[in-house]
Amino acid sequence: MADKTEQLIAKLVDSHQAVRPFLAPQITYLTLGMVLMCALLLMLPFGLRFDWPLAGMLKTASLLMLVVTLLQLTLLLSQPLLPQWRKAPLLWLSLASSVGLLICLGTMGEPLSFGQAAQVSSFWACIAWIAPVGMAAGWIISRMLRRARPLHRMALRLVVGGLAGSLAALVYSLHCRVDALAYLLLAYGLAATLALLGSLLSSHRLWRW
């Protein structure tokens, strides 16, 4: 009996294969690149800014680093295992860069208060562009990840929505000439939050396992 048990165990070990990670990063990068190109095409009719002061570059660079951070989080959270935080140096580097660039923008950008930022003529136009584009991007990204098996489902839903909203905000920053930290936090932040909520609604049936 013991010999048969050992033989059965040996067969099970021989037939065991390591579980491959669900998500290929290359596919994720390709999908995100396609979404970015589509968003840029939607922005072209409104025009891209031609003047690039230091504050404008800081604003766009901080949003780019935020997109990189959320992309790395998406890759980590889409797997059915505990995130390997120590093995994600790009995540921490991009996060630190985004925070540092935002601090620089606060010191070098336009000195607007939140009340003044809400009175900028392009305030609602900013929200009206970023929010729906971010919602559409969230729908596309979540469908691309539909076969993911995250350990923390709600965390992935939030990160995907944040990634989509940040991506739309990044593209809009190539058009927007208001380079103030208060405007970025208020207008862009409100629009990205609406995009996140839309993404949460579109992904409520996904990743149940």
PyRosetta script that sets phi, psi and omega in degrees:
from pyrosetta import init, pose_from_sequence

init()
pose = pose_from_sequence("MADKTEQLIAKLVDSHQAVRPFLAPQITYLTLGMVLMCALLLMLPFGLRFDWPLAGMLKTASLLMLVVTLLQLTLLLSQPLLPQWRKAPLLWLSLASSVGLLICLGTMGEPLSFGQAAQVSSFWACIAWIAPVGMAAGWIISRMLRRARPLHRMALRLVVGGLAGSLAALVYSLHCRVDALAYLLLAYGLAATLALLGSLLSSHRLWRW")
pose.set_psi(1, -42.7)
pose.set_omega(1, 179.8)
pose.set_phi(2, -64.0)
pose.set_psi(2, -38.0)
pose.set_omega(2, 179.5)
pose.set_phi(3, -64.0)
pose.set_psi(3, -41.4)
pose.set_omega(3, 179.4)
pose.set_phi(4, -64.5)
pose.set_psi(4, -37.9)
pose.set_omega(4, 178.5)
pose.set_phi(5, -64.2)
pose.set_psi(5, -43.1)
pose.set_omega(5, 179.3)
pose.set_phi(6, -64.8)
pose.set_psi(6, -37.7)
pose.set_omega(6, 178.1)
pose.set_phi(7, -65.7)
pose.set_psi(7, -39.4)
pose.set_omega(7, 178.9)
pose.set_phi(8, -65.0)
pose.set_psi(8, -42.5)
pose.set_omega(8, 178.4)
pose.set_phi(9, -63.4)
pose.set_psi(9, -41.4)
pose.set_omega(9, 179.8)
pose.set_phi(10, -62.6)
pose.set_psi(10, -40.6)
pose.set_omega(10, 178.6)
pose.set_phi(11, -64.9)
pose.set_psi(11, -40.6)
pose.set_omega(11, 179.2)
pose.set_phi(12, -64.9)
pose.set_psi(12, -39.7)
pose.set_omega(12, 178.6)
pose.set_phi(13, -66.2)
pose.set_psi(13, -41.7)
pose.set_omega(13, -179.8)
pose.set_phi(14, -64.6)
pose.set_psi(14, -35.6)
pose.set_omega(14, -177.7)
pose.set_phi(15, -84.6)
pose.set_psi(15, -6.1)
pose.set_omega(15, -178.1)
pose.set_phi(16, -73.4)
pose.set_psi(16, 136.7)
pose.set_omega(16, 175.5)
pose.set_phi(17, -126.8)
pose.set_psi(17, 141.3)
pose.set_omega(17, 179.1)
pose.set_phi(18, -64.7)
pose.set_psi(18, 140.1)
pose.set_omega(18, 180.0)
pose.set_phi(19, -74.1)
pose.set_psi(19, 124.2)
pose.set_omega(19, 178.1)
pose.set_phi(20, -75.2)
pose.set_psi(20, 145.0)
pose.set_omega(20, 174.3)
pose.set_phi(21, -57.9)
pose.set_psi(21, 139.9)
pose.set_omega(21, -176.0)
pose.set_phi(22, -62.2)
pose.set_psi(22, -46.3)
pose.set_omega(22, -166.2)
pose.set_phi(23, -101.6)
pose.set_psi(23, 128.5)
pose.set_omega(23, 173.2)
pose.set_phi(24, -86.3)
pose.set_psi(24, 119.9)
pose.set_omega(24, -178.6)
pose.set_phi(25, -56.4)
pose.set_psi(25, -33.6)
pose.set_omega(25, -178.6)
pose.set_phi(26, -61.3)
pose.set_psi(26, -39.7)
pose.set_omega(26, 179.2)
pose.set_phi(27, -66.4)
pose.set_psi(27, -39.4)
pose.set_omega(27, 178.6)
pose.set_phi(28, -63.4)
pose.set_psi(28, -45.7)
pose.set_omega(28, 179.4)
pose.set_phi(29, -62.3)
pose.set_psi(29, -40.1)
pose.set_omega(29, -180.0)
pose.set_phi(30, -64.8)
pose.set_psi(30, -44.1)
pose.set_omega(30, 178.9)
pose.set_phi(31, -62.8)
pose.set_psi(31, -44.2)
pose.set_omega(31, -179.9)
pose.set_phi(32, -65.0)
pose.set_psi(32, -37.2)
pose.set_omega(32, 177.5)
pose.set_phi(33, -64.4)
pose.set_psi(33, -39.2)
pose.set_omega(33, 178.3)
pose.set_phi(34, -66.9)
pose.set_psi(34, -41.7)
pose.set_omega(34, 177.3)
pose.set_phi(35, -62.7)
pose.set_psi(35, -41.0)
pose.set_omega(35, 179.3)
pose.set_phi(36, -62.3)
pose.set_psi(36, -43.3)
pose.set_omega(36, 179.8)
pose.set_phi(37, -64.7)
pose.set_psi(37, -40.7)
pose.set_omega(37, 178.2)
pose.set_phi(38, -63.5)
pose.set_psi(38, -42.1)
pose.set_omega(38, 178.6)
pose.set_phi(39, -64.3)
pose.set_psi(39, -39.2)
pose.set_omega(39, 177.5)
pose.set_phi(40, -63.3)
pose.set_psi(40, -40.5)
pose.set_omega(40, 177.6)
pose.set_phi(41, -62.9)
pose.set_psi(41, -37.7)
pose.set_omega(41, 177.8)
pose.set_phi(42, -69.4)
pose.set_psi(42, -25.7)
pose.set_omega(42, -179.3)
pose.set_phi(43, -83.6)
pose.set_psi(43, -26.6)
pose.set_omega(43, -175.0)
pose.set_phi(44, -53.7)
pose.set_psi(44, -42.4)
pose.set_omega(44, 179.5)
pose.set_phi(45, -60.1)
pose.set_psi(45, -25.3)
pose.set_omega(45, 179.7)
pose.set_phi(46, -86.0)
pose.set_psi(46, -16.7)
pose.set_omega(46, 177.6)
pose.set_phi(47, 92.1)
pose.set_psi(47, 146.7)
pose.set_omega(47, 175.9)
pose.set_phi(48, -102.2)
pose.set_psi(48, 148.1)
pose.set_omega(48, -178.9)
pose.set_phi(49, -68.7)
pose.set_psi(49, 145.8)
pose.set_omega(49, -179.7)
pose.set_phi(50, -105.5)
pose.set_psi(50, -16.6)
pose.set_omega(50, 178.3)
pose.set_phi(51, -100.8)
pose.set_psi(51, 133.9)
pose.set_omega(51, -177.5)
pose.set_phi(52, -130.4)
pose.set_psi(52, 80.6)
pose.set_omega(52, 173.4)
pose.set_phi(53, -69.0)
pose.set_psi(53, 169.7)
pose.set_omega(53, -178.1)
pose.set_phi(54, -58.6)
pose.set_psi(54, -40.8)
pose.set_omega(54, -179.4)
pose.set_phi(55, -63.1)
pose.set_psi(55, -38.0)
pose.set_omega(55, 177.9)
pose.set_phi(56, -64.6)
pose.set_psi(56, -40.6)
pose.set_omega(56, 177.9)
pose.set_phi(57, -66.6)
pose.set_psi(57, -38.3)
pose.set_omega(57, 178.0)
pose.set_phi(58, -63.2)
pose.set_psi(58, -41.9)
pose.set_omega(58, -179.4)
pose.set_phi(59, -61.8)
pose.set_psi(59, -50.7)
pose.set_omega(59, -178.2)
pose.set_phi(60, -66.6)
pose.set_psi(60, -39.9)
pose.set_omega(60, 179.9)
pose.set_phi(61, -64.6)
pose.set_psi(61, -38.5)
pose.set_omega(61, 179.2)
pose.set_phi(62, -65.7)
pose.set_psi(62, -38.4)
pose.set_omega(62, 177.4)
pose.set_phi(63, -68.8)
pose.set_psi(63, -37.1)
pose.set_omega(63, 177.2)
pose.set_phi(64, -62.7)
pose.set_psi(64, -43.6)
pose.set_omega(64, 178.7)
pose.set_phi(65, -66.2)
pose.set_psi(65, -32.6)
pose.set_omega(65, 176.3)
pose.set_phi(66, -66.8)
pose.set_psi(66, -40.4)
pose.set_omega(66, 176.6)
pose.set_phi(67, -61.5)
pose.set_psi(67, -43.6)
pose.set_omega(67, 178.9)
pose.set_phi(68, -62.0)
pose.set_psi(68, -41.9)
pose.set_omega(68, 178.8)
pose.set_phi(69, -60.7)
pose.set_psi(69, -48.6)
pose.set_omega(69, -178.1)
pose.set_phi(70, -69.9)
pose.set_psi(70, -29.5)
pose.set_omega(70, 175.2)
pose.set_phi(71, -65.8)
pose.set_psi(71, -43.2)
pose.set_omega(71, 177.9)
pose.set_phi(72, -64.4)
pose.set_psi(72, -38.2)
pose.set_omega(72, 176.5)
pose.set_phi(73, -64.0)
pose.set_psi(73, -39.5)
pose.set_omega(73, 178.4)
pose.set_phi(74, -60.7)
pose.set_psi(74, -44.1)
pose.set_omega(74, 179.3)
pose.set_phi(75, -63.6)
pose.set_psi(75, -38.4)
pose.set_omega(75, -179.3)
pose.set_phi(76, -71.2)
pose.set_psi(76, -42.9)
pose.set_omega(76, -173.5)
pose.set_phi(77, -81.9)
pose.set_psi(77, -10.9)
pose.set_omega(77, -179.3)
pose.set_phi(78, -81.1)
pose.set_psi(78, -4.4)
pose.set_omega(78, -178.1)
pose.set_phi(79, -96.4)
pose.set_psi(79, 148.8)
pose.set_omega(79, 179.5)
pose.set_phi(80, -82.8)
pose.set_psi(80, 50.4)
pose.set_omega(80, 179.8)
pose.set_phi(81, -153.7)
pose.set_psi(81, 167.0)
pose.set_omega(81, 180.0)
pose.set_phi(82, -67.0)
pose.set_psi(82, 133.9)
pose.set_omega(82, 179.9)
pose.set_phi(83, -60.0)
pose.set_psi(83, 136.7)
pose.set_omega(83, 177.7)
pose.set_phi(84, -91.5)
pose.set_psi(84, 81.3)
pose.set_omega(84, -173.3)
pose.set_phi(85, -62.0)
pose.set_psi(85, -35.6)
pose.set_omega(85, -177.8)
pose.set_phi(86, -70.2)
pose.set_psi(86, -18.9)
pose.set_omega(86, -178.6)
pose.set_phi(87, -99.8)
pose.set_psi(87, 19.8)
pose.set_omega(87, -180.0)
pose.set_phi(88, -125.7)
pose.set_psi(88, 65.6)
pose.set_omega(88, -178.0)
pose.set_phi(89, -64.3)
pose.set_psi(89, -32.3)
pose.set_omega(89, 179.8)
pose.set_phi(90, -63.5)
pose.set_psi(90, -34.0)
pose.set_omega(90, 178.0)
pose.set_phi(91, -59.9)
pose.set_psi(91, -50.9)
pose.set_omega(91, -177.3)
pose.set_phi(92, -70.7)
pose.set_psi(92, -35.9)
pose.set_omega(92, 178.8)
pose.set_phi(93, -65.4)
pose.set_psi(93, -45.4)
pose.set_omega(93, -179.4)
pose.set_phi(94, -68.3)
pose.set_psi(94, -36.7)
pose.set_omega(94, 178.3)
pose.set_phi(95, -64.3)
pose.set_psi(95, -46.4)
pose.set_omega(95, 178.9)
pose.set_phi(96, -63.0)
pose.set_psi(96, -38.9)
pose.set_omega(96, 179.1)
pose.set_phi(97, -64.5)
pose.set_psi(97, -42.6)
pose.set_omega(97, 180.0)
pose.set_phi(98, -62.1)
pose.set_psi(98, -45.7)
pose.set_omega(98, 179.4)
pose.set_phi(99, -64.0)
pose.set_psi(99, -43.9)
pose.set_omega(99, 179.5)
pose.set_phi(100, -62.5)
pose.set_psi(100, -41.1)
pose.set_omega(100, 179.1)
pose.set_phi(101, -67.4)
pose.set_psi(101, -36.1)
pose.set_omega(101, 176.9)
pose.set_phi(102, -65.5)
pose.set_psi(102, -38.8)
pose.set_omega(102, 177.5)
pose.set_phi(103, -63.8)
pose.set_psi(103, -41.9)
pose.set_omega(103, 177.3)
pose.set_phi(104, -63.8)
pose.set_psi(104, -39.9)
pose.set_omega(104, 177.9)
pose.set_phi(105, -62.5)
pose.set_psi(105, -37.1)
pose.set_omega(105, 179.2)
pose.set_phi(106, -63.8)
pose.set_psi(106, -30.1)
pose.set_omega(106, -179.5)
pose.set_phi(107, -91.0)
pose.set_psi(107, -27.9)
pose.set_omega(107, -174.9)
pose.set_phi(108, -107.8)
pose.set_psi(108, -13.5)
pose.set_omega(108, -177.6)
pose.set_phi(109, -80.8)
pose.set_psi(109, -177.1)
pose.set_omega(109, 179.3)
pose.set_phi(110, -64.6)
pose.set_psi(110, 136.4)
pose.set_omega(110, -176.8)
pose.set_phi(111, -82.2)
pose.set_psi(111, 68.1)
pose.set_omega(111, 179.0)
pose.set_phi(112, -96.5)
pose.set_psi(112, 142.2)
pose.set_omega(112, 170.8)
pose.set_phi(113, -86.1)
pose.set_psi(113, 171.7)
pose.set_omega(113, 178.6)
pose.set_phi(114, -64.8)
pose.set_psi(114, -36.8)
pose.set_omega(114, 177.3)
pose.set_phi(115, -64.2)
pose.set_psi(115, -43.0)
pose.set_omega(115, 178.0)
pose.set_phi(116, -66.9)
pose.set_psi(116, -37.3)
pose.set_omega(116, 179.9)
pose.set_phi(117, -62.2)
pose.set_psi(117, -38.3)
pose.set_omega(117, -179.7)
pose.set_phi(118, -69.1)
pose.set_psi(118, -17.9)
pose.set_omega(118, -179.2)
pose.set_phi(119, -93.7)
pose.set_psi(119, -2.7)
pose.set_omega(119, 178.7)
pose.set_phi(120, -64.1)
pose.set_psi(120, 139.0)
pose.set_omega(120, -173.0)
pose.set_phi(121, -61.4)
pose.set_psi(121, -28.9)
pose.set_omega(121, -176.8)
pose.set_phi(122, -92.0)
pose.set_psi(122, 8.8)
pose.set_omega(122, -173.9)
pose.set_phi(123, -57.7)
pose.set_psi(123, -53.5)
pose.set_omega(123, -175.8)
pose.set_phi(124, -75.8)
pose.set_psi(124, -27.6)
pose.set_omega(124, 175.3)
pose.set_phi(125, -64.4)
pose.set_psi(125, -38.4)
pose.set_omega(125, 177.3)
pose.set_phi(126, -60.1)
pose.set_psi(126, -48.7)
pose.set_omega(126, -179.2)
pose.set_phi(127, -65.3)
pose.set_psi(127, -41.1)
pose.set_omega(127, -176.9)
pose.set_phi(128, -66.5)
pose.set_psi(128, -22.4)
pose.set_omega(128, 178.2)
pose.set_phi(129, -92.0)
pose.set_psi(129, -48.3)
pose.set_omega(129, -173.9)
pose.set_phi(130, -66.3)
pose.set_psi(130, -43.6)
pose.set_omega(130, -174.2)
pose.set_phi(131, -60.2)
pose.set_psi(131, -55.2)
pose.set_omega(131, -178.7)
pose.set_phi(132, -67.9)
pose.set_psi(132, -36.6)
pose.set_omega(132, 177.7)
pose.set_phi(133, -64.9)
pose.set_psi(133, -40.4)
pose.set_omega(133, 177.1)
pose.set_phi(134, -64.9)
pose.set_psi(134, -37.8)
pose.set_omega(134, 177.2)
pose.set_phi(135, -63.7)
pose.set_psi(135, -43.7)
pose.set_omega(135, 178.7)
pose.set_phi(136, -64.0)
pose.set_psi(136, -41.3)
pose.set_omega(136, 178.4)
pose.set_phi(137, -63.8)
pose.set_psi(137, -39.2)
pose.set_omega(137, 178.0)
pose.set_phi(138, -63.5)
pose.set_psi(138, -39.2)
pose.set_omega(138, 178.4)
pose.set_phi(139, -63.6)
pose.set_psi(139, -43.7)
pose.set_omega(139, -178.7)
pose.set_phi(140, -65.7)
pose.set_psi(140, -46.3)
pose.set_omega(140, -177.4)
pose.set_phi(141, -65.6)
pose.set_psi(141, -42.3)
pose.set_omega(141, -179.4)
pose.set_phi(142, -66.4)
pose.set_psi(142, -34.8)
pose.set_omega(142, 177.2)
pose.set_phi(143, -69.6)
pose.set_psi(143, -35.3)
pose.set_omega(143, 176.1)
pose.set_phi(144, -63.4)
pose.set_psi(144, -31.3)
pose.set_omega(144, -178.9)
pose.set_phi(145, -97.1)
pose.set_psi(145, 15.5)
pose.set_omega(145, -170.1)
pose.set_phi(146, -61.3)
pose.set_psi(146, -25.2)
pose.set_omega(146, -179.5)
pose.set_phi(147, -93.6)
pose.set_psi(147, 7.8)
pose.set_omega(147, 178.2)
pose.set_phi(148, -67.1)
pose.set_psi(148, 154.1)
pose.set_omega(148, 178.2)
pose.set_phi(149, -127.8)
pose.set_psi(149, 73.2)
pose.set_omega(149, -175.4)
pose.set_phi(150, -70.5)
pose.set_psi(150, 147.9)
pose.set_omega(150, 175.2)
pose.set_phi(151, -71.6)
pose.set_psi(151, -36.1)
pose.set_omega(151, 178.9)
pose.set_phi(152, -119.7)
pose.set_psi(152, 95.3)
pose.set_omega(152, -172.7)
pose.set_phi(153, -61.5)
pose.set_psi(153, -48.1)
pose.set_omega(153, -176.4)
pose.set_phi(154, -65.3)
pose.set_psi(154, -35.8)
pose.set_omega(154, 178.8)
pose.set_phi(155, -62.6)
pose.set_psi(155, -42.1)
pose.set_omega(155, 178.6)
pose.set_phi(156, -65.9)
pose.set_psi(156, -40.3)
pose.set_omega(156, 178.8)
pose.set_phi(157, -61.0)
pose.set_psi(157, -42.1)
pose.set_omega(157, 179.2)
pose.set_phi(158, -66.7)
pose.set_psi(158, -42.9)
pose.set_omega(158, -177.5)
pose.set_phi(159, -67.5)
pose.set_psi(159, -40.8)
pose.set_omega(159, 178.0)
pose.set_phi(160, -62.2)
pose.set_psi(160, -43.2)
pose.set_omega(160, 177.2)
pose.set_phi(161, -63.2)
pose.set_psi(161, -40.6)
pose.set_omega(161, 177.3)
pose.set_phi(162, -65.5)
pose.set_psi(162, -39.3)
pose.set_omega(162, 178.0)
pose.set_phi(163, -62.7)
pose.set_psi(163, -44.6)
pose.set_omega(163, -179.4)
pose.set_phi(164, -64.2)
pose.set_psi(164, -45.6)
pose.set_omega(164, 178.7)
pose.set_phi(165, -63.9)
pose.set_psi(165, -40.3)
pose.set_omega(165, 179.2)
pose.set_phi(166, -67.4)
pose.set_psi(166, -36.2)
pose.set_omega(166, 178.1)
pose.set_phi(167, -64.5)
pose.set_psi(167, -43.9)
pose.set_omega(167, 177.2)
pose.set_phi(168, -64.3)
pose.set_psi(168, -39.7)
pose.set_omega(168, 178.1)
pose.set_phi(169, -64.5)
pose.set_psi(169, -38.3)
pose.set_omega(169, 178.0)
pose.set_phi(170, -59.8)
pose.set_psi(170, -46.4)
pose.set_omega(170, -179.9)
pose.set_phi(171, -65.4)
pose.set_psi(171, -41.0)
pose.set_omega(171, -179.8)
pose.set_phi(172, -64.9)
pose.set_psi(172, -30.4)
pose.set_omega(172, -179.5)
pose.set_phi(173, -64.7)
pose.set_psi(173, -19.8)
pose.set_omega(173, 176.9)
pose.set_phi(174, -74.2)
pose.set_psi(174, -12.4)
pose.set_omega(174, 178.8)
pose.set_phi(175, -107.1)
pose.set_psi(175, -37.5)
pose.set_omega(175, -172.2)
pose.set_phi(176, -72.8)
pose.set_psi(176, 135.4)
pose.set_omega(176, -179.9)
pose.set_phi(177, -105.4)
pose.set_psi(177, 5.9)
pose.set_omega(177, 178.5)
pose.set_phi(178, -90.8)
pose.set_psi(178, 108.1)
pose.set_omega(178, -174.4)
pose.set_phi(179, -109.8)
pose.set_psi(179, 68.8)
pose.set_omega(179, -179.8)
pose.set_phi(180, -130.1)
pose.set_psi(180, 138.9)
pose.set_omega(180, -179.1)
pose.set_phi(181, -62.4)
pose.set_psi(181, -40.8)
pose.set_omega(181, -179.8)
pose.set_phi(182, -62.2)
pose.set_psi(182, -40.4)
pose.set_omega(182, 179.0)
pose.set_phi(183, -67.4)
pose.set_psi(183, -41.1)
pose.set_omega(183, 179.0)
pose.set_phi(184, -61.3)
pose.set_psi(184, -46.8)
pose.set_omega(184, -177.8)
pose.set_phi(185, -68.7)
pose.set_psi(185, -37.6)
pose.set_omega(185, -174.9)
pose.set_phi(186, -82.3)
pose.set_psi(186, -60.2)
pose.set_omega(186, -175.3)
pose.set_phi(187, -71.5)
pose.set_psi(187, -54.4)
pose.set_omega(187, -179.4)
pose.set_phi(188, -64.3)
pose.set_psi(188, -40.7)
pose.set_omega(188, -178.5)
pose.set_phi(189, -64.5)
pose.set_psi(189, -42.1)
pose.set_omega(189, 178.3)
pose.set_phi(190, -64.9)
pose.set_psi(190, -43.4)
pose.set_omega(190, 179.8)
pose.set_phi(191, -64.1)
pose.set_psi(191, -43.0)
pose.set_omega(191, 179.5)
pose.set_phi(192, -66.0)
pose.set_psi(192, -34.0)
pose.set_omega(192, 176.8)
pose.set_phi(193, -65.3)
pose.set_psi(193, -41.3)
pose.set_omega(193, 176.5)
pose.set_phi(194, -63.2)
pose.set_psi(194, -40.2)
pose.set_omega(194, 177.2)
pose.set_phi(195, -63.4)
pose.set_psi(195, -39.5)
pose.set_omega(195, 178.5)
pose.set_phi(196, -63.3)
pose.set_psi(196, -43.1)
pose.set_omega(196, 179.4)
pose.set_phi(197, -63.4)
pose.set_psi(197, -40.7)
pose.set_omega(197, 176.8)
pose.set_phi(198, -63.4)
pose.set_psi(198, -38.7)
pose.set_omega(198, 178.4)
pose.set_phi(199, -66.8)
pose.set_psi(199, -37.5)
pose.set_omega(199, 177.2)
pose.set_phi(200, -62.6)
pose.set_psi(200, -40.2)
pose.set_omega(200, 178.9)
pose.set_phi(201, -65.9)
pose.set_psi(201, -39.8)
pose.set_omega(201, -177.1)
pose.set_phi(202, -75.9)
pose.set_psi(202, -16.1)
pose.set_omega(202, -177.8)
pose.set_phi(203, -109.9)
pose.set_psi(203, 14.8)
pose.set_omega(203, -172.5)
pose.set_phi(204, -68.5)
pose.set_psi(204, -19.4)
pose.set_omega(204, 178.9)
pose.set_phi(205, -99.0)
pose.set_psi(205, -2.5)
pose.set_omega(205, -175.7)
pose.set_phi(206, -88.4)
pose.set_psi(206, 157.8)
pose.set_omega(206, 170.0)
pose.set_phi(207, 62.3)
pose.set_psi(207, 36.4)
pose.set_omega(207, 171.4)
pose.set_phi(208, -99.6)
pose.set_psi(208, 118.3)
pose.set_omega(208, -178.9)
pose.set_phi(209, -149.9)
pose.dump_pdb("model.pdb")
